[in-house]
Amino acid sequence: MKAVLCTEWGGPGKLSVGDTDPPSPAAGEVVIDVKAAGVNFADTLIIQGTYQLRPDFPFIPGLEVAGTVAELGAGVDTVSIGDRVVGIPNIGAFAERVAVKAAAVVPIPEAMDFETAASFAVAYSTSHMALGYRAGLKAGETLMVFGAAGGVGLTAVEIGKIMGAQVIACAGTREKLDLCAARGADHVVNYSGEDIRERVKEITGGKGADVIYDPVGGEAFEAAMRSVNWEGRIIVIGFASGDFNRARTNILLVKNIAVMGFYWGSYSMHRPSAIGESMTELVHMWEAGRLKPHISHTMPLERAGDALALMMDRKSTGKMVLTVGA
């Protein structure tokens, strides 16, 4: 089968497209004929060897797929051959076929095209589980989202509004802020030219944000520490800035705040059923017209390197999708 191959650590230019053996399903697994694969910021880290997951060479990048069920492993009775599904493998999505744990495979409605489905799983499930399960966001609270026009950030804006929060979206350009406003953000902050702390105090009457969603790190995290409300929660999603931070414990103490991590990929390894449950709920939200994935670029599988380069250069918004066999 055709697949994108990573044979050494490095940037997108190190990737190649070649032939490799197709997977066979182990017990409890499903093999999917891939029609579309979502591109995520984590993919740019995995190929550089800077992510929590460090596969052995050669490996196939890619965290999420949509397609049809081709084979079933022993004991699988939740889907049937030919079903249209979305699946969450730990690795291997940028290929014509991939094996996925059945617990992380969810049927999709006929009305959902494969490109939408492939853009859906990681980003929406990350925000859905992070805001609900980890941060306990409540209706009426204020949610601030950093990197709000990015792949996970934009879904946090949407999910936050569905959960009944007042949403403050932070991004670096007018175009990105306009996109966030169109997706439901109540307020927008341009962190290229505005003081985040002062704007949040103005918006919240001096209280600060109750929950801060941070996939950026670096200066964004420092701003979060200054902008969080008493008993607030900062949820660390990633480090798109490339900088890690140390939480100042004096601020944690004085404000009674919590800083927590959310590594979505660990659920696909340790509790895939949680992802399946989240995905099922999210598909129902999509069917009800409450979620509208934003795809800025669609490219063929052979251009996976170009897609990852665009993401690293911050030239995409929402999600990018690779199509297979189109």
C-alpha positions as CSV (number, residue, x, y, z in Angstrom):
1,M,0.0,0.0,0.0
2,K,1.0,3.6,-0.5
3,A,2.0,5.5,2.7
4,V,3.9,8.5,4.0
5,L,7.1,7.3,5.6
6,C,9.3,8.9,8.3
7,T,12.7,7.2,8.4
8,E,14.7,9.9,10.3
9,W,13.9,12.7,12.7
10,G,13.4,16.1,11.0
11,G,11.1,18.5,9.3
12,P,8.5,17.8,6.6
13,G,11.1,17.7,3.9
14,K,12.5,14.4,5.4
15,L,9.3,12.6,4.7
16,S,8.8,10.3,1.7
17,V,5.9,8.5,0.0
18,G,6.5,4.8,-0.7
19,D,5.1,1.3,-0.6
20,T,4.8,-0.8,2.6
21,D,2.9,-3.9,3.7
22,P,-0.7,-3.3,4.6
23,P,-1.7,-4.0,8.2
24,S,-3.6,-7.0,9.4
25,P,-6.1,-6.6,12.3
26,A,-5.1,-8.1,15.7
27,A,-7.8,-9.2,18.1
28,G,-10.0,-6.2,19.0
29,E,-8.8,-4.2,16.0
30,V,-10.4,-2.8,12.8
31,V,-8.6,-2.2,9.5
32,I,-9.9,0.9,7.7
33,D,-9.6,1.7,4.0
34,V,-8.5,5.4,4.5
35,K,-10.4,8.0,2.5
36,A,-9.2,11.1,4.4
37,A,-6.7,11.8,7.2
38,G,-6.6,14.8,9.5
39,V,-3.4,16.8,9.9
40,N,-2.6,17.9,13.5
41,F,0.1,20.0,15.1
42,A,1.2,16.9,17.0
43,D,2.2,15.3,13.6
44,T,4.8,18.1,13.2
45,L,6.3,17.2,16.5
46,I,6.2,13.4,16.1
47,I,8.3,13.6,12.9
48,Q,10.9,15.7,14.6
49,G,11.2,13.4,17.6
50,T,10.0,16.0,20.1
51,Y,6.5,14.5,21.0
52,Q,5.6,12.3,23.9
53,L,5.2,9.4,21.3
54,R,8.5,8.4,19.7
55,P,7.8,5.5,17.3
56,D,10.6,3.2,15.9
57,F,11.7,3.9,12.3
58,P,10.3,3.6,9.8
59,F,6.8,4.7,10.8
60,I,3.8,6.3,9.2
61,P,2.6,9.6,10.8
62,G,-1.0,10.5,11.3
63,L,-3.5,10.4,14.2
64,E,-7.0,10.4,12.7
65,V,-8.7,8.8,9.7
66,A,-12.1,8.5,8.1
67,G,-12.9,5.7,5.7
68,T,-14.6,2.3,5.4
69,V,-14.1,-0.8,7.4
70,A,-12.1,-3.4,5.4
71,E,-11.3,-6.1,7.9
72,L,-12.3,-7.1,11.4
73,G,-10.1,-8.7,14.1
74,A,-11.3,-11.4,16.4
75,G,-14.0,-10.3,18.9
76,V,-15.0,-7.1,17.1
77,D,-18.8,-6.8,16.8
78,T,-19.3,-3.0,17.1
79,V,-18.9,-2.3,13.3
80,S,-19.2,-4.3,10.1
81,I,-17.2,-4.5,6.9
82,G,-18.2,-1.7,4.6
83,D,-19.3,0.7,7.4
84,R,-18.3,4.3,7.1
85,V,-16.3,5.2,10.2
86,V,-13.9,7.6,11.8
87,G,-10.9,6.0,13.7
88,I,-8.2,7.2,16.0
89,P,-4.9,5.2,15.6
90,N,-1.9,6.0,17.8
91,I,0.0,6.4,14.5
92,G,-0.3,5.4,10.9
93,A,-3.1,7.5,9.5
94,F,-1.2,8.8,6.4
95,A,-1.6,5.7,4.4
96,E,-4.1,3.8,2.3
97,R,-5.0,1.4,5.2
98,V,-4.6,1.5,8.9
99,A,-5.4,-0.7,11.9
100,V,-7.2,0.9,14.8
101,K,-8.5,-0.4,18.2
102,A,-12.2,-1.1,17.7
103,A,-13.0,1.0,20.9
104,A,-11.6,4.0,19.1
105,V,-13.7,3.5,15.9
106,V,-17.1,5.2,15.6
107,P,-19.6,5.0,12.7
108,I,-20.4,8.3,11.0
109,P,-23.7,9.4,9.4
110,E,-24.2,9.1,5.7
111,A,-24.5,12.9,5.5
112,M,-21.0,13.4,6.9
113,D,-18.4,13.4,4.1
114,F,-15.0,11.8,4.8
115,E,-13.1,15.1,4.8
116,T,-15.3,16.5,7.5
117,A,-15.1,13.3,9.5
118,A,-11.3,13.3,9.3
119,S,-11.1,16.9,10.5
120,F,-13.3,16.1,13.4
121,A,-11.9,13.5,15.8
122,V,-8.7,14.8,17.4
123,A,-9.5,18.5,17.6
124,Y,-13.1,18.3,18.8
125,S,-12.5,15.3,21.1
126,T,-9.5,17.2,22.6
127,S,-11.6,20.2,23.5
128,H,-14.7,18.2,24.5
129,M,-12.7,16.0,26.9
130,A,-10.4,18.8,28.1
131,L,-13.1,21.3,28.9
132,G,-15.7,18.9,30.2
133,Y,-13.9,16.0,31.8
134,R,-10.7,17.7,33.0
135,A,-11.4,21.4,33.5
136,G,-15.1,21.0,34.5
137,L,-16.2,24.1,32.6
138,K,-19.7,25.2,33.8
139,A,-22.4,27.3,32.1
140,G,-22.0,31.0,32.9
141,E,-18.2,30.8,33.4
142,T,-15.7,32.6,31.3
143,L,-13.4,30.6,29.1
144,M,-10.3,32.1,27.4
145,V,-8.8,30.3,24.5
146,F,-5.2,30.9,23.2
147,G,-4.4,30.0,19.6
148,A,-8.1,30.3,19.1
149,A,-8.0,30.0,15.3
150,G,-5.9,26.9,15.2
151,G,-6.9,23.3,14.9
152,V,-7.8,22.7,18.5
153,G,-8.4,26.3,19.5
154,L,-11.3,26.9,17.2
155,T,-13.0,23.7,18.4
156,A,-12.6,25.0,22.0
157,V,-14.4,28.2,21.0
158,E,-17.3,26.1,19.6
159,I,-17.4,23.6,22.5
160,G,-17.2,26.3,25.1
161,K,-20.2,28.1,23.6
162,I,-22.2,24.9,23.5
163,M,-21.3,24.3,27.2
164,G,-22.8,27.8,28.0
165,A,-19.6,29.7,28.7
166,Q,-18.7,33.3,27.8
167,V,-15.7,32.8,25.4
168,I,-12.8,35.1,24.9
169,A,-10.7,34.1,21.8
170,C,-7.1,35.1,21.6
171,A,-5.2,35.1,18.2
172,G,-2.5,37.1,16.4
173,T,-4.2,38.5,13.3
174,R,-7.5,40.3,12.4
175,E,-8.4,37.5,10.0
176,K,-8.0,34.9,12.6
177,L,-10.0,36.9,15.2
178,D,-12.8,37.4,12.7
179,L,-13.0,33.7,12.1
180,C,-13.2,33.1,15.9
181,A,-16.0,35.7,16.1
182,A,-17.9,33.9,13.3
183,R,-17.6,30.7,15.3
184,G,-19.3,32.2,18.4
185,A,-16.6,33.9,20.4
186,D,-18.1,36.7,22.6
187,H,-14.9,38.7,22.7
188,V,-11.6,38.6,20.8
189,V,-8.2,39.7,21.9
190,N,-5.3,40.4,19.5
191,Y,-2.2,39.3,21.5
192,S,0.1,40.9,19.0
193,G,-1.0,44.4,20.0
194,E,-3.2,44.2,23.2
195,D,-2.4,43.6,26.8
196,I,-4.2,40.3,27.5
197,R,-4.4,40.8,31.3
198,E,-5.9,44.3,31.0
199,R,-8.4,43.2,28.3
200,V,-9.6,40.2,30.3
201,K,-10.0,42.3,33.4
202,E,-12.1,44.8,31.4
203,I,-14.3,42.0,29.9
204,T,-14.8,40.2,33.3
205,G,-15.2,43.2,35.6
206,G,-11.7,42.6,37.1
207,K,-12.3,38.9,38.0
208,G,-10.4,37.1,35.3
209,A,-11.2,34.0,33.3
210,D,-12.5,30.9,35.1
211,V,-10.9,28.4,32.6
212,I,-8.0,29.1,30.3
213,Y,-7.3,26.7,27.4
214,D,-3.6,26.9,26.4
215,P,-2.2,25.0,23.4
216,V,0.5,27.6,22.9
217,G,2.7,27.9,26.1
218,G,5.5,30.4,26.5
219,E,4.3,33.9,26.8
220,A,0.6,32.7,26.5
221,F,1.0,30.6,29.7
222,E,2.6,33.6,31.6
223,A,-0.4,35.7,30.5
224,A,-2.8,32.9,31.7
225,M,-1.2,33.0,35.2
226,R,-1.9,36.8,35.3
227,S,-5.4,36.6,33.9
228,V,-7.0,33.7,35.7
229,N,-9.8,34.2,38.2
230,W,-9.8,33.0,41.8
231,E,-10.4,29.2,41.8
232,G,-9.7,29.2,38.1
233,R,-8.3,26.4,36.0
234,I,-5.6,26.5,33.4
235,I,-5.5,23.5,31.1
236,V,-2.3,22.9,29.2
237,I,-3.0,21.4,25.8
238,G,0.4,21.8,24.1
239,F,3.4,24.0,23.4
240,A,3.0,25.4,19.9
241,S,5.3,28.3,20.8
242,G,8.1,25.7,21.5
243,D,8.5,27.0,25.1
244,F,7.8,25.1,28.3
245,N,6.9,26.8,31.5
246,R,7.1,26.5,35.3
247,A,3.9,27.3,37.2
248,R,4.7,29.8,40.0
249,T,3.4,28.1,43.1
250,N,2.8,31.3,45.0
251,I,0.2,32.3,42.4
252,L,-1.4,28.8,42.6
253,L,-1.7,29.3,46.4
254,V,-2.9,32.9,46.5
255,K,-5.5,32.4,43.8
256,N,-6.5,28.8,44.7
257,I,-6.0,27.9,41.1
258,A,-5.3,24.6,39.3
259,V,-2.9,24.0,36.4
260,M,-3.6,20.7,34.7
261,G,-2.4,18.9,31.7
262,F,-4.4,17.2,29.0
263,Y,-2.6,14.8,26.7
264,W,-5.3,13.5,24.4
265,G,-3.1,10.8,22.9
266,S,-2.8,9.0,26.3
267,Y,-6.5,8.2,26.2
268,S,-6.1,6.5,22.8
269,M,-3.5,4.3,24.5
270,H,-4.9,3.8,28.0
271,R,-8.6,4.4,27.7
272,P,-9.7,4.3,24.0
273,S,-13.4,3.8,25.1
274,A,-13.4,7.4,26.5
275,I,-12.5,8.7,23.0
276,G,-15.2,6.5,21.5
277,E,-17.8,7.9,23.9
278,S,-16.6,11.5,23.2
279,M,-16.7,10.9,19.5
280,T,-20.2,9.5,19.6
281,E,-21.5,12.5,21.5
282,L,-19.7,14.9,19.1
283,V,-21.2,13.2,16.0
284,H,-24.7,13.7,17.6
285,M,-23.8,17.4,18.0
286,W,-22.8,17.6,14.4
287,E,-26.0,15.9,13.3
288,A,-27.9,18.5,15.3
289,G,-26.1,21.3,13.4
290,R,-24.2,22.5,16.5
291,L,-20.7,21.9,15.2
292,K,-19.3,23.2,11.9
293,P,-15.7,22.0,11.3
294,H,-13.5,24.6,9.5
295,I,-11.1,23.1,6.9
296,S,-8.7,25.6,5.5
297,H,-6.7,23.2,3.2
298,T,-7.4,19.8,1.5
299,M,-4.5,18.1,-0.2
300,P,-3.7,14.6,-1.6
301,L,-1.7,12.2,0.5
302,E,1.4,12.8,-1.6
303,R,1.5,16.4,-0.3
304,A,1.6,15.5,3.4
305,G,4.9,17.3,3.7
306,D,3.5,20.5,2.2
307,A,0.5,20.3,4.6
308,L,2.8,19.9,7.7
309,A,5.0,22.8,6.5
310,L,2.0,25.1,6.2
311,M,1.0,24.2,9.8
312,M,4.5,24.8,11.1
313,D,4.5,28.2,9.3
314,R,1.1,29.1,10.9
315,K,-0.4,29.5,7.5
316,S,-3.5,27.4,8.2
317,T,-6.6,27.9,10.3
318,G,-8.9,25.3,11.7
319,K,-7.9,21.9,10.2
320,M,-6.1,20.5,7.1
321,V,-7.0,17.2,5.6
322,L,-5.2,14.7,3.3
323,T,-7.3,12.8,0.8
324,V,-6.5,9.2,-0.2
325,G,-7.4,7.7,-3.5
326,A,-9.4,10.7,-4.6
